[in-house]
Amino acid sequence: MRILFLGDIVGKAGRLAVKKFLPKLKEDLRLDVVLANGENIAGGIGMTGETLDELFSAGVDFVTSGNHVWRHKEIFSRIEKDRRILRPANYPEGTAGAGHAVFSLKDGRKLAVLNILGTTYMEPLPCPFQTALRWIEDPALSDVPIRLVDFHAEATSEKKTLGWALDGHVSAVLGTHTHVQTADAQIQPRGTAYLTDLGMCGVEYSSLGMDFEVVFKRFLTKIPAAFKPAKGDISLNGAYLDINDVTGKAREIRIIREHCPAYKIEDAGS
């Protein structure tokens, strides 16, 4: 199975990057499925129904999320009924939506996806390691060899350790949240692809997709101020995976970086 997993899509610029670059990537890489972390697609924080529909129309098949998933109240009902959208699985029982799913492709093949939140320097949620270890033992996955994990976490040590713990049990462990693509794409000894962070889609010359000026003033003065999405050249970051359909082992992981200096967003919008 040929998979593209896109890093955090930030605001209007990120959605524009997906629409700009994804069609050619789908053709060139002969992709079977496209996933993306969409927790920041609406104005740089959270998701809305309209922005989700924009991603799906652009060719994204399934969307994972993170700690900003609940920013807009309208998402509660959408995430309950639209199983293409995942929220982190280690939120407490009773939280709206699902944190993992088995998705069926048009050709009948299946892939399982787990979305989890780290807890180092983040919310004190139930343990992501225990959540992941329970998930790989789920009987529902017995006939689904292709398994992906989006680990939305701050600490690189936490991400690397989960990658090690799941090596040989899943097809890939891919980090999101920090918006900066790392240079450690690898296939681990037991066949699991790993990347500490997929990066982001949006205005890369920014503070994680936000305008430098506002963020600088916050650092300088320590006075809270509303972030605003950055303007400028757009980029798309993610990873390409080639997974063996039978064994679920990774055959290839390749960093994807697309940048278009001539394709700018002048109106940051939402």
C-alpha positions as a printed Julia matrix, in Angstrom:
270×3 Matrix{Float64}:
   0.0    0.0    0.0
   1.34   3.42  -0.98
   0.47   6.01   1.66
   1.01   9.75   2.06
   0.68  11.14   5.57
   0.73  14.93   5.8
   1.91  16.86   8.84
  -0.2   19.42  10.71
  -2.2   21.49   8.2
  -2.28  25.07   9.47
  -5.13  27.38   8.49
  -6.02  28.66   5.04
  -2.4   28.49   3.88
  -2.17  24.82   4.8
  -5.38  23.96   3.02
  -4.13  25.88   0.0
  -0.88  23.9    0.05
  -2.83  20.64   0.01
  -4.91  21.79  -2.97
  -1.8   23.01  -4.77
   0.52  20.02  -4.31
  -1.62  16.94  -3.59
  -2.96  16.23  -7.12
   0.53  15.85  -8.6
   1.78  13.87  -5.61
  -1.12  11.43  -5.97
  -0.25  10.95  -9.63
   3.54  10.76  -9.27
   3.54   8.47  -6.22
   0.5    6.43  -7.36
  -0.97   6.79  -3.91
  -3.58   4.43  -2.51
  -4.54   6.6    0.45
  -3.84  10.06   1.91
  -4.0   10.91   5.6
  -3.36  14.23   7.3
  -3.3   15.75  10.75
  -6.01  18.41  10.64
  -6.21  19.77  14.18
  -5.17  23.28  13.05
  -7.02  23.63   9.74
  -9.49  26.3   10.9
  -7.75  29.64  11.38
  -4.64  27.87  12.67
  -6.34  26.16  15.61
  -9.11  23.55  15.66
 -11.35  22.13  12.94
 -14.72  23.07  11.48
 -17.08  21.17   9.21
 -16.38  23.54   6.34
 -12.6   23.22   6.56
 -12.82  19.44   6.89
 -14.97  19.26   3.76
 -12.38  21.38   1.97
  -9.67  18.84   2.85
 -11.75  15.86   1.79
 -12.61  17.57  -1.51
  -8.89  18.2   -2.08
  -8.12  14.49  -1.9
  -7.42  13.74   1.78
  -9.1   10.46   2.76
  -8.77  10.41   6.56
  -7.94  13.04   9.19
  -6.24  12.7   12.56
  -6.06  15.43  15.2
  -4.54  16.44  18.53
  -4.9   18.64  21.57
  -6.68  21.47  19.69
  -9.4   19.24  18.27
 -12.14  20.61  20.58
 -11.54  24.31  19.85
 -14.76  24.75  17.81
 -17.92  23.35  19.35
 -19.42  22.33  16.03
 -16.82  19.57  15.75
 -18.44  17.54  18.55
 -21.38  16.43  16.44
 -19.31  16.08  13.26
 -16.71  13.84  14.86
 -19.45  11.61  16.25
 -20.97  10.84  12.86
 -18.02  11.15  10.45
 -15.73   8.18  11.02
 -13.1    9.59   8.65
 -12.03  11.85  11.53
 -10.1   10.65  14.58
  -9.45  12.34  17.91
  -6.72  11.09  20.3
  -7.6    7.69  21.73
  -6.31   8.39  25.23
  -8.99  10.93  26.03
 -11.24   9.55  28.8
 -14.06   7.15  28.08
 -17.19   9.0   26.95
 -15.32  11.58  24.87
 -17.0   12.28  21.54
 -15.72  10.44  18.48
 -13.21   7.63  18.1
  -9.47   7.5   18.64
  -8.79   4.59  16.33
 -10.47   2.95  13.38
 -10.11   0.38  10.64
 -10.61   2.11   7.31
 -11.59   0.27   4.13
 -10.27   1.42   0.77
 -12.24   1.21  -2.45
 -10.28  -1.87  -3.55
 -11.2   -3.73  -0.35
  -7.86  -3.38   1.42
  -7.88  -2.16   5.0
  -5.66  -0.09   7.22
  -5.9    0.57  10.93
  -5.05   3.98  12.37
  -4.44   5.0   15.97
  -4.31   8.66  17.04
  -2.8    9.35  20.5
  -1.59  12.32  22.52
   1.68  12.52  24.38
   1.67  13.59  28.01
   5.18  15.02  28.47
   4.78  18.85  28.66
   1.14  18.36  27.6
  -2.21  17.51  29.14
  -2.16  14.86  31.94
  -4.2   12.34  29.98
  -4.2    8.55  30.42
  -0.91   6.93  29.42
  -0.35   6.88  25.63
   1.96   3.87  25.93
  -0.67   1.74  27.66
  -3.26   2.93  25.12
  -1.05   1.9   22.21
  -0.13  -1.47  23.74
  -3.8   -2.29  24.33
  -4.63  -1.27  20.76
  -2.15  -3.64  19.1
  -3.72  -6.52  21.05
  -7.25  -5.67  19.82
  -8.76  -8.78  18.16
 -10.33  -6.5   15.54
  -6.83  -5.95  14.12
  -6.02  -9.64  13.68
  -6.66  -9.49   9.92
  -5.39  -5.92   9.39
  -1.6   -6.01   8.97
  -1.26  -2.37   7.91
  -1.35  -0.22  11.04
  -0.41   3.45  11.38
   0.08   5.52  14.53
  -0.11   9.34  14.66
   1.61  10.25  17.93
   0.76  13.89  18.6
   3.39  14.77  21.17
   5.83  17.45  22.29
   8.86  15.5   23.51
  11.12  13.75  21.04
  12.14  11.24  23.71
   8.49  10.21  24.17
   8.02   9.79  20.42
  11.25   7.84  19.93
  10.44   5.51  22.8
   6.97   4.72  21.5
   8.49   4.04  18.08
  10.81   1.5   19.72
   8.0   -0.06  21.78
   5.8   -0.6   18.72
   8.56  -1.76  16.34
   7.36  -4.91  14.62
   3.78  -4.45  15.84
   2.7   -1.62  13.54
   3.62  -0.41  10.06
   4.57   3.14  11.03
   4.82   5.5   13.98
   4.68   9.11  12.8
   4.97  12.14  15.05
   2.98  15.34  14.76
   2.41  18.51  16.85
   5.77  20.34  16.73
   5.28  21.46  13.09
   9.0   21.08  12.28
   9.9   18.15  10.05
  12.69  16.01  11.47
  15.53  14.32   9.58
  15.24  10.84  11.11
  12.99   8.95   8.68
  13.95   5.29   9.08
  12.79   1.7    9.02
  13.44   0.21  12.44
  14.97  -3.27  12.97
  11.62  -5.11  13.1
  10.1   -3.37  10.09
   8.25  -0.34  11.49
   8.74   2.97   9.69
   9.42   5.9   11.99
   9.64   9.7   11.81
   9.72  11.96  14.88
   7.72  14.74  13.2
   6.04  15.02   9.82
   6.31  18.82   9.78
   3.51  21.14   8.69
   1.58  22.34   5.68
   1.23  26.1    5.44
   3.53  29.11   5.62
   6.76  27.47   6.74
   8.63  30.78   7.21
   6.64  31.49  10.35
   6.38  30.49  13.98
   4.7   27.13  13.44
   2.34  28.71  10.91
   1.67  31.84  12.96
   2.81  35.41  12.28
   6.31  36.06  13.7
   5.51  39.58  14.94
   2.76  38.49  17.32
   4.7   35.52  18.65
   7.83  37.63  19.13
   5.91  40.16  21.23
   4.54  37.37  23.41
   8.02  36.05  24.04
   9.4   39.54  24.61
   6.73  40.92  26.93
   5.1   37.75  28.34
   1.73  39.43  27.68
  -0.87  37.15  26.04
  -2.02  38.14  22.56
  -4.09  36.36  19.96
  -2.07  34.48  17.36
  -2.76  35.2   13.71
  -1.91  32.97  10.74
   1.19  33.95   8.79
   1.25  35.11   5.17
   3.84  34.14   2.56
   5.14  31.24   0.5
   3.37  27.94   1.09
   4.89  24.54   1.78
   3.7   20.97   2.22
   5.45  18.49   4.52
   4.79  14.85   5.21
   6.02  11.34   4.54
   5.51   8.73   1.84
   5.2    5.12   2.97
   5.29   1.89   1.0
   3.88  -0.91   3.15
   3.77  -4.63   2.35
   0.08  -5.58   2.1
   0.62  -9.06   3.54
   3.12  -8.55   6.35
   2.38  -4.92   7.22
   6.12  -4.23   7.28
   7.44  -1.0    5.82
   9.41  -1.25   2.59
  10.11   2.47   2.35
   9.67   5.76   4.17
  10.54   8.96   2.37
  10.29  12.55   3.55
   8.05  14.72   1.36
   8.78  18.45   1.13
   7.12  20.68  -1.43
   7.7   24.43  -1.55
   6.43  27.03  -3.96
   7.91  30.54  -3.58
   5.79  31.78  -6.47
   2.56  30.57  -4.86
   1.96  32.91  -1.93
  -0.91  33.5    0.39
  -1.42  37.24   0.86
  -4.65  37.02   2.83
  -4.11  34.78   5.82
  -7.86  34.53   6.47
  -9.06  31.47   8.35
